[in-house]
Amino acid sequence: MVRPPIIVNEHGDIHVFPSVEEAETYLEPVDVRNNEYVAYDSEGRRLILSVRSRPRTFLFGLLTSNVETVAIGCEEEQPQHAEELRIVLAGSLQRRGHPADVVQGLSLRALMSAASEGTRHR
């Protein structure tokens, strides 16, 4: 079970999404294919990012084209990557100017809250 918010690490740039659906809409299929993202739920579960292709009809059903979208699933039942997520969030906050000694003492929830300021997508 995926527990929002969804945190996506794009080479050190952190994106925080309030729902799976919003993350799926924002993320680019080409970037998922190129392994540009690592995604987590709020408890530190690593998430699976994949690309799916769906037929889409237009012009009153006369034409069909495939549209690629991103799908997010759960890689693990129990959170196995909470410490990894802590490190990612702490590193991001430090690069944004937060003092290392303060950041290191924050809980995972507090790190997510601080990281989401200015990075939350709606």
Stockholm file with secondary structure:
# STOCKHOLM 1.0

chainA/1-122         MVRPPIIVNEHGDIHVFPSVEEAETYLEPVDVRNNEYVAYDSEGRRLILSVRSRPRTFLFGLLTSNVETVAIGCEEEQPQHAEELRIVLAGSLQRRGHPADVVQGLSLRALMSAASEGTRHR
#=GR chainA/1-122 SS CCCSSEEEEETTEEEEESSHHHHHHHSCHHHHHTTCCEEECTTCCEEEEEEEEEEEEETTTTEEEEEEEEEEEESCSSCCCHHHHHHHHHHHHHHTTCCHHHHHTSCHHHHHHHHHTTTBCC
#=GC SS_cons         CCCSSEEEEETTEEEEESSHHHHHHHSCHHHHHTTCCEEECTTCCEEEEEEEEEEEEETTTTEEEEEEEEEEEESCSSCCCHHHHHHHHHHHHHHTTCCHHHHHTSCHHHHHHHHHTTTBCC
//
